[in-house]
Amino acid sequence: MKIAIPVHRGRLSLHFGHIEVFALFEVDSREKIIREKKILSPPQLEPGSWPRWLCNKGVDLIIAGAMSIQAIKRFEQDNTEVLLGAPSENAVSIIKVYLEGVLNTENNIYNNKYHHQESMDA
């Protein structure tokens, strides 16, 4: 399974469209381990460019703070799961708690994908 996390200043970015890089993890969800980690610079941001680019990289899941409805729909069209409301923490820490099944997205103000401003399109 491949998981992407949008990163800004070394932490998960609460705004999908405001990042420096993506941390891309290949994980074994049965063994609950990280097999590989890559840091990737995204292409220039244009409507739909990042969802397309990540889907072409084989990403199965995006863990983010918030994302526009348009970006969510683009990921879902390519059968890429979107998990929103993740805390602004170190990407490796987020992956570890996700694999353990204890990633808390309930206390983040962005936990509902439809509360994010639609102008933050990616």
N, C-alpha and C positions, 0 to 999 in steps of 0.2 A: 504494500500500500504506500502511495506517495501523498505526503501532506505538505502544503505550502502555508507559510505564515508571513504576512506583510510586516516588515521591520523598519522602524525609524529610531535612530539613536540607540541601537542595540536591544530594543524592546519591541514587542508586538505593537503595531500602530493601531490606535483606536479608529483611525480613518483610513480605509482601504486605499483611497486615492492619494494619500500623503505619505509616501514611503521613500526609503532610499534603496532597499533591496528586498528580495524574498529569500527566506530560509526555506530550503526544500529538503525534506526528510524522507528517506525510504525507511519504513518501519516494518517490523514483524509484529502484528497485533496479537497473535497467539502467544508468542514468547515475550511480548511486551518489551521489545528492545529496538533501539535505533540502529539500523544497519549502515546508513550513510547520511551525511549532512553536506549540503552544498549551499553556498551563498551566491545568488544570481541577481545580476542587475537587469531590471525589466526594460523593455523597449519604451520608447516615448509614449506617454499616456494619450490615448485617443479613445473615443467611445468604443468599447468592446475589445480593445487591443490586449489588455492584460488577461481577461478571461480566456481569450483565444490562445494566447501565448502559453499560459499555464496548462490549459487542456492539451496543447500540443506536446508539453513536457510529460504528459501522462499523470497529471495530478488527479487524485481521487477525492481529496478533501481540502477545503480551505478553512483554516481557523483564523478568524478575524474579530476585531472589535465591532466595526460597523461597515455597512456597504449599501450602495444604492440598490433600489429595487431592480433597476435595469441590469446591473452587474449580476445580481442574484439570479435573475431569469436567464442570463447568458450562460452562467455556470450550470444551472439546472438543465438547460437544453442539451448540454454535453454530458449529462449524467454525473456531474461533479457536485458532491455534497458541500454545503456551506454551513458552517457552524459559527454563529455570531455571539457576541457578548463576552468574549474571552478577555481576561485582564491584561493590562499593559505590563507584561513581565518578560523575562528572558525567554527566547523561543525554545531552547532546550528544556527549560523547566515546564513550559506549557505542554510540550510533547510528552514528557514523562508523566505528568498528571493526567493527560488525556489517555495515555496507554493504560494507566491504572484505573481508569473509569471514574476519576474524581475531579475532573475539570469543572470548576464552578463558573457558570455563565449567568447565574440568577441575580447577582448583586450589581452587575454592570448596567449602566443606564442604556447601553446599546443592545441589550439582550433580545429585543424584538426587532427583527429585520425590517419591519415596516415603519419604525419610528425614525429612521435615518433620513436625512434630507435627500431628495431625489437629485439635487444638483451635484452631488458628489459622485457622479457617474464614472465608471472605470471601463 
